[in-house]
């Protein structure tokens, strides 16, 4: 009898965990989760572009400095 109650309790806990998990997955798939993930995906791209622009500007500045030093 005790064994049956233990199995029933485990099945109940498993059911509740699966229900809560499915609700969490639905919340992640909703529009709010999609917008947040899109915003996070855009941020690294913008950061990479800004870093590339800074490197390009620094290279151009260095080239201009060498060109001005080379002129007598």
Secondary structure, DSSP 8 states (H G I E B T S, - for coil): -HHHHHHHHHHHHHHHHHHHHHHHHHHHHSHHHHHHHHHHHHHHHHHHHHHHHHHHHHHHHHHHHHHHHH--
